[in-house]
Amino acid sequence: MSSSVILTRELTKSYGSLAAVQELNLSVGPNRITAFLGQNGAGKSTTIKMLLGMIRPSSGEGTVLGNRITNAAENREMRRKVAYVAENKPLYGYMSVEQTIHFASSFYPDWRSDVATKLLIEYKLPPQRKVKALSKGMRTKLALLLAFARRPALLILDEPSEGLDPVGIEHLLQMLVAQAAEGVAIFFSSHQIAEVERVADHVCILDNGRLLLDASLDQLRQSYRRIDLVFASTPPEREFRITGVEKIQTKGHQMSVFASENAEGVIERARDLDAVSVEVAPVGLREIFLETVKEN
């Protein structure tokens, strides 16, 4: 656990009677791309802001790259090694694109001018245009350029694909994979589950401020199954309430079982009960996300 780039213990943020994040125990490992999923208002951005020291937790503790998030001196040290792209992509509107890049480069010893120049061309950003005159997609590209031009130990992205067209999204995903290949740990939130499924190594699902799922994408692919069953008579649901079964839906003589593990146990039980038909199918991340959040 000490090798975790992000580690929290009972991390909580409350606003009056509203708990935005509740007793969050999160461990994000190095050398991987971790996706942070959740509905609007689930607490993702609040969590990220606590990790970066932008807001103070109500209780609990956490470290980023071994630095305590509530210690001012350690937080400053941590920020030197973390590149962050915020959800609303805040930039100085009165600056031009070129001025923004020059301004940002002066703060970071790890700045790579060659990468910044390369991305400026690839993103087709107009150097002399004021930031306030940029489209939403161009503002996102500029914010990503400022992060990718650095050489951080950890990259934290909050909804990084917002405003991007399909070409921009494809480039973003390629950049995430390339950054991870260089040893950068990546932690990003997104609503775009298809994008997540293409690049993420690990998935965390947050809902109502609580962590519902924390697993590798390979583990999810191997363990989650939907088993569709047909019986000669109405099937007894109670017989299938076994370990690993998350949800059962019955319609007439048909039953659909959603299992996070133990698909073999469900199949064996179905055969013992003389099922007429047994069909097993893998489950994609979108369905896992929807079913997990619905159950919560």
Secondary structure, 3 states (H helix, E strand, C coil): CCCCCEEEEEEEEEECCEEEEEEECCEECCCCEEEEECCCCCCHHHHHHHHCCCCCCCEEEEEECCEECCCHHHHHHHHCCEEEECCCCCCCCCCEHHHHHHHHHCCCCCCCHHHHHHHHHHCCCCCCCEHHHCCHHHHHHHHHHHHHCCCCCEEEEECCCCCCCHHHHHHHHHHHHHHHHCCCEEEEECCCHHHHHHHCCEEEEEECCEEEEEEEHHHHHHHCEEEEEECCCCCCHHHHCCCCEEEEEEECCEEEEEECCCHHHHHHHHHHCCCCEEEEEECCHHHHHHHHHHHC
